[in-house]
Amino acid sequence: MIKKIVRSFQANPFDKILKKAKRKNMTKFLFAWNRGLGDIALGLYGLIDKTKKMVPNVEITFLIRENLKEGFELLSDIKVIIAPDWKRGDSYDVGETLKKLQLDASFFDVIIPWPDPTYWMAPLRGKLMPRLIWKDQWDNLYKKFSLSKETIYIGVQPSAETNYGQWRNWPKKKWEVLFASFEKRQEIKILLFGYEKKPFFSQKNIIDLRGRTSLFEMLSIIKNKCDFMLLPDSGILSMTYYLDIKFPVEVMSLWADANHGIMKQNVPSPNKELVHTPFIAKNNDLENLPPKQIAGFILEKLDKANSL
């Protein structure tokens, strides 16, 4: 709290960097990024937008770990350098990394090793709508998974897959009750998304795609096959919500603390056919979100659509 109060009286440090760069005609920027996928839309999009607006003829490059590459392809007019040794959560040295890659750090006018978009982009919340590019070449990637045309698919990420904020995760027992609520409906299948195959679920109405898709394949499945998405505060939620292409999908999000992620960003999706319903737990505890309420919400939506 004290840190927030102090910051409210200080000039934004990123503004200082950009004003100096503009004054001295410094146009080649390098940002290092080794954090989450969701931050690409939630923070880095605004960082890029602001840099381009304040620094004429700017050239922006990101130094990133390998498994963020596809996420950065959803951004426009940037370059990336892959740091093959980087692992999420590990510390790094930008200078040493560039040396290993046989790249000269002096090529860049401005190097920002630890950007802080959560702080730096705070003034843009509620004002700037992130827009992630979708390319036609990715559209048919879902076909390799042989998903049925007749089935209603509910896309689910059962774990936020982050070491920060375990409160983001709905307990396994809640997911099991939810999945059991759909077992009698033969037309409904659950698609599990993510990288880690845990927690494990044994229900027969589940198709576990965790670890089996690239980011583009997953987004292609969501775009073309998912009628509903049920997601925690995660990178998949952010990527789905800010994808700048029109397709119908009902997105339901789960929150212990709604002062995060797309809720904190406080702007609509660029996809005008996306309908978002947040479920916010009482007392900041996801244990208090009843699965039968969420299942009933989905089934009511589905039955209403079928009656039209």
C-alpha positions as CSV (number, residue, x, y, z in Angstrom):
1,M,0.0,0.0,0.0
2,I,2.8,2.5,0.9
3,K,4.5,1.6,-2.4
4,K,1.4,2.5,-4.3
5,I,1.0,5.8,-2.5
6,V,4.6,6.8,-3.2
7,R,4.3,5.8,-6.8
8,S,1.1,8.0,-7.2
9,F,3.3,11.1,-6.5
10,Q,6.2,10.1,-8.7
11,A,6.6,10.6,-12.4
12,N,6.1,7.4,-14.4
13,P,9.7,6.0,-15.0
14,F,8.7,4.7,-18.4
15,D,7.6,8.2,-19.5
16,K,11.1,9.4,-18.5
17,I,12.8,6.7,-20.6
18,L,10.6,7.5,-23.7
19,K,11.0,11.3,-23.4
20,K,14.8,10.9,-23.2
21,A,14.8,8.6,-26.2
22,K,12.7,11.0,-28.2
23,R,14.9,14.0,-27.2
24,K,18.1,12.1,-28.2
25,N,16.7,10.4,-31.3
26,M,17.2,6.9,-29.7
27,T,15.1,4.6,-31.8
28,K,16.4,1.0,-31.3
29,F,14.7,-0.5,-28.2
30,L,15.4,-3.9,-26.6
31,F,13.0,-5.2,-24.0
32,A,13.7,-8.5,-22.1
33,W,10.7,-10.6,-21.2
34,N,10.8,-13.9,-19.3
35,R,7.4,-13.8,-17.5
36,G,3.9,-14.9,-18.4
37,L,2.1,-15.4,-21.7
38,G,-1.0,-13.4,-20.6
39,D,1.1,-10.3,-20.0
40,I,1.7,-10.0,-23.7
41,A,-1.9,-8.7,-24.1
42,L,-2.4,-7.3,-20.6
43,G,0.8,-5.2,-20.4
44,L,3.2,-5.5,-23.3
45,Y,0.7,-4.5,-25.9
46,G,0.2,-1.2,-24.2
47,L,4.0,-0.8,-23.7
48,I,4.5,-1.2,-27.4
49,D,1.7,1.1,-28.3
50,K,3.0,3.9,-26.1
51,T,6.6,3.5,-27.3
52,K,5.5,3.8,-30.9
53,K,3.4,6.9,-30.2
54,M,6.1,8.7,-28.2
55,V,9.3,7.8,-30.1
56,P,9.3,8.5,-33.9
57,N,10.6,5.7,-36.2
58,V,11.1,3.4,-33.2
59,E,12.3,-0.2,-33.8
60,I,11.2,-2.6,-31.0
61,T,12.9,-5.9,-30.3
62,F,12.0,-8.4,-27.5
63,L,14.5,-10.8,-26.0
64,I,12.4,-13.8,-24.9
65,R,12.4,-17.5,-24.0
66,E,11.5,-20.0,-26.6
67,N,8.0,-21.0,-25.6
68,L,6.8,-17.3,-25.8
69,K,7.6,-17.0,-29.5
70,E,4.1,-17.8,-30.8
71,G,2.5,-15.4,-28.4
72,F,4.7,-12.6,-29.6
73,E,3.7,-13.4,-33.2
74,L,0.2,-12.1,-32.3
75,L,1.8,-8.6,-32.0
76,S,2.6,-6.3,-35.0
77,D,5.7,-4.5,-36.0
78,I,8.1,-6.0,-33.5
79,K,11.1,-8.3,-33.7
80,V,12.1,-11.1,-31.3
81,I,15.4,-12.7,-30.3
82,I,15.1,-16.1,-28.7
83,A,17.2,-16.8,-25.6
84,P,17.3,-20.7,-25.8
85,D,18.6,-21.1,-22.3
86,W,16.0,-19.1,-20.5
87,K,13.4,-20.8,-18.3
88,R,10.4,-19.1,-16.8
89,G,11.1,-17.8,-13.3
90,D,14.9,-18.0,-13.7
91,S,17.0,-14.9,-13.4
92,Y,18.9,-13.7,-16.4
93,D,21.5,-11.2,-17.6
94,V,20.7,-9.5,-20.8
95,G,24.3,-8.6,-21.6
96,E,25.6,-12.1,-21.1
97,T,22.7,-13.6,-23.1
98,L,23.4,-11.3,-26.0
99,K,27.1,-12.3,-25.9
100,K,26.1,-16.0,-26.0
101,L,24.0,-15.3,-29.0
102,Q,27.0,-13.3,-30.6
103,L,25.0,-10.1,-30.7
104,D,26.4,-6.7,-29.9
105,A,24.4,-4.9,-27.1
106,S,25.7,-1.5,-28.5
107,F,23.4,-2.0,-31.5
108,F,20.5,-1.0,-29.2
109,D,20.0,2.6,-28.1
110,V,17.8,1.6,-25.1
111,I,17.9,-1.7,-23.3
112,I,15.2,-2.4,-20.7
113,P,16.1,-5.6,-18.9
114,W,13.2,-5.7,-16.4
115,P,10.1,-3.9,-17.8
116,D,7.2,-3.3,-15.4
117,P,4.1,-3.0,-17.5
118,T,1.8,-3.5,-14.5
119,Y,3.0,-0.2,-13.1
120,W,4.0,1.6,-16.2
121,M,0.8,1.0,-18.1
122,A,-1.6,1.6,-15.2
123,P,-2.8,4.9,-16.7
124,L,-4.0,3.1,-19.8
125,R,-6.4,0.8,-18.0
126,G,-9.9,1.3,-19.1
127,K,-8.7,3.2,-22.2
128,L,-6.6,1.0,-24.4
129,M,-8.1,-2.1,-26.0
130,P,-5.4,-4.7,-26.7
131,R,-5.8,-6.3,-30.2
132,L,-4.0,-9.6,-30.9
133,I,-3.5,-10.4,-34.6
134,W,-5.0,-13.5,-36.1
135,K,-3.6,-14.8,-39.4
136,D,-5.6,-16.8,-41.9
137,Q,-2.8,-19.4,-42.1
138,W,-3.6,-20.5,-38.6
139,D,-7.3,-20.9,-39.1
140,N,-7.5,-24.5,-40.1
141,L,-5.1,-25.9,-37.6
142,Y,-8.0,-27.3,-35.5
143,K,-8.7,-29.9,-38.3
144,K,-5.8,-32.1,-37.3
145,F,-7.7,-33.0,-34.0
146,S,-10.7,-34.5,-35.8
147,L,-13.3,-32.9,-33.5
148,S,-17.0,-33.6,-34.3
149,K,-19.3,-31.2,-36.1
150,E,-22.2,-32.2,-34.0
151,T,-20.6,-32.0,-30.5
152,I,-20.9,-29.0,-28.2
153,Y,-17.4,-28.3,-26.9
154,I,-16.7,-26.6,-23.6
155,G,-13.0,-25.5,-23.5
156,V,-11.6,-25.6,-20.0
157,Q,-8.2,-24.7,-18.4
158,P,-8.3,-26.4,-15.0
159,S,-5.1,-24.8,-13.7
160,A,-3.7,-21.3,-14.2
161,E,-0.3,-23.0,-14.4
162,T,1.6,-20.3,-12.6
163,N,3.7,-20.3,-9.4
164,Y,2.3,-16.9,-8.6
165,G,-1.2,-16.8,-7.1
166,Q,-2.4,-20.3,-6.4
167,W,-5.6,-18.7,-5.3
168,R,-6.4,-18.5,-9.1
169,N,-7.1,-22.2,-9.2
170,W,-10.5,-23.7,-8.7
171,P,-10.0,-26.9,-6.6
172,K,-10.0,-30.2,-8.4
173,K,-13.1,-31.5,-6.6
174,K,-15.1,-28.5,-8.0
175,W,-14.0,-29.3,-11.5
176,E,-15.1,-33.0,-11.0
177,V,-18.5,-31.9,-9.9
178,L,-18.8,-29.6,-12.9
179,F,-17.7,-32.2,-15.4
180,A,-20.1,-34.8,-13.8
181,S,-23.0,-32.3,-14.4
182,F,-22.6,-32.8,-18.1
183,E,-22.1,-36.6,-18.2
184,K,-25.8,-37.3,-19.1
185,R,-25.6,-34.9,-22.1
186,Q,-24.1,-37.0,-24.8
187,E,-23.7,-34.0,-27.1
188,I,-21.4,-32.2,-24.7
189,K,-17.6,-32.8,-24.4
190,I,-15.0,-31.0,-22.3
191,L,-11.7,-30.0,-24.0
192,L,-8.9,-29.5,-21.5
193,F,-6.3,-26.9,-22.5
194,G,-2.9,-26.1,-21.0
195,Y,0.6,-27.4,-20.9
196,E,0.6,-29.6,-17.8
197,K,-1.4,-32.8,-17.6
198,K,-2.4,-32.2,-14.0
199,P,-4.7,-32.3,-12.2
200,F,-5.8,-35.6,-13.7
201,F,-9.5,-36.2,-14.5
202,S,-11.0,-39.6,-15.4
203,Q,-14.5,-38.6,-16.6
204,K,-15.4,-40.1,-20.0
205,N,-16.8,-36.8,-21.4
206,I,-13.3,-35.3,-21.3
207,I,-10.8,-34.9,-24.2
208,D,-7.5,-33.9,-22.7
209,L,-5.5,-31.7,-25.1
210,R,-3.1,-30.5,-22.5
211,G,0.5,-30.5,-23.9
212,R,-0.8,-31.6,-27.3
213,T,-1.3,-28.3,-29.0
214,S,0.7,-25.3,-30.0
215,L,-0.6,-21.9,-29.0
216,F,-1.9,-21.4,-32.6
217,E,-3.6,-24.8,-32.7
218,M,-5.3,-24.2,-29.4
219,L,-6.6,-20.8,-30.5
220,S,-7.8,-22.3,-33.8
221,I,-9.7,-24.9,-31.8
222,I,-11.2,-22.2,-29.5
223,K,-12.1,-20.1,-32.5
224,N,-13.7,-22.8,-34.6
225,K,-15.0,-25.5,-32.3
226,C,-15.6,-24.1,-28.8
227,D,-19.1,-22.9,-27.9
228,F,-18.1,-22.2,-24.3
229,M,-14.8,-21.4,-22.5
230,L,-14.4,-21.7,-18.7
231,L,-11.1,-20.3,-17.6
232,P,-9.2,-19.0,-14.6
233,D,-7.2,-15.8,-14.7
234,S,-4.6,-17.1,-17.1
235,G,-2.7,-16.6,-20.3
236,I,-5.3,-18.6,-22.3
237,L,-8.1,-16.3,-21.0
238,S,-6.2,-13.1,-22.0
239,M,-5.3,-14.5,-25.4
240,T,-8.8,-15.6,-26.1
241,Y,-10.4,-12.4,-24.9
242,Y,-8.1,-10.0,-26.9
243,L,-8.0,-12.0,-30.1
244,D,-8.9,-9.4,-32.8
245,I,-11.2,-11.5,-35.0
246,K,-14.9,-12.0,-35.0
247,F,-16.2,-15.4,-33.8
248,P,-19.0,-16.4,-31.5
249,V,-18.0,-17.8,-28.1
250,E,-19.3,-17.6,-24.5
251,V,-16.4,-17.0,-22.1
252,M,-16.8,-17.6,-18.4
253,S,-14.0,-16.6,-16.1
254,L,-13.3,-17.6,-12.5
255,W,-12.1,-15.1,-9.9
256,A,-11.0,-15.2,-6.3
257,D,-9.8,-11.6,-6.8
258,A,-11.2,-9.7,-9.7
259,N,-8.6,-6.9,-9.4
260,H,-6.4,-8.8,-11.9
261,G,-6.1,-9.7,-15.5
262,I,-8.8,-8.8,-18.0
263,M,-11.0,-7.5,-15.2
264,K,-8.4,-5.0,-14.1
265,Q,-7.7,-4.0,-17.7
266,N,-11.4,-3.0,-17.8
267,V,-11.9,-2.8,-21.6
268,P,-14.2,-4.9,-23.8
269,S,-12.9,-7.6,-26.2
270,P,-12.2,-6.5,-29.8
271,N,-14.3,-9.6,-30.7
272,K,-17.8,-8.2,-30.7
273,E,-19.3,-11.7,-30.8
274,L,-17.5,-12.8,-27.6
275,V,-19.8,-12.8,-24.6
276,H,-18.0,-12.6,-21.2
277,T,-19.5,-13.6,-17.9
278,P,-17.2,-13.4,-14.8
279,F,-17.9,-15.6,-11.8
280,I,-16.5,-13.8,-8.7
281,A,-16.1,-15.9,-5.5
282,K,-17.3,-14.6,-2.1
283,N,-14.6,-13.7,0.4
284,N,-11.8,-14.1,-2.2
285,D,-12.0,-17.8,-2.1
286,L,-12.7,-20.0,-5.1
287,E,-14.0,-22.7,-2.8
288,N,-17.1,-20.5,-2.6
289,L,-17.9,-20.8,-6.3
290,P,-20.5,-23.6,-6.6
291,P,-20.0,-25.8,-9.7
292,K,-23.7,-26.6,-10.1
293,Q,-24.4,-22.9,-10.5
294,I,-21.9,-22.7,-13.3
295,A,-23.1,-25.9,-14.9
296,G,-26.7,-24.6,-14.7
297,F,-25.7,-21.4,-16.3
298,I,-24.1,-23.2,-19.3
299,L,-27.0,-25.7,-19.7
300,E,-29.5,-22.9,-19.6
301,K,-27.6,-21.0,-22.3
302,L,-27.3,-24.1,-24.4
303,D,-31.0,-25.1,-24.1
304,K,-32.1,-21.6,-24.9
305,A,-30.0,-21.6,-28.0
306,N,-31.4,-25.0,-29.1
307,S,-35.0,-23.7,-28.6
308,L,-34.6,-20.9,-31.1
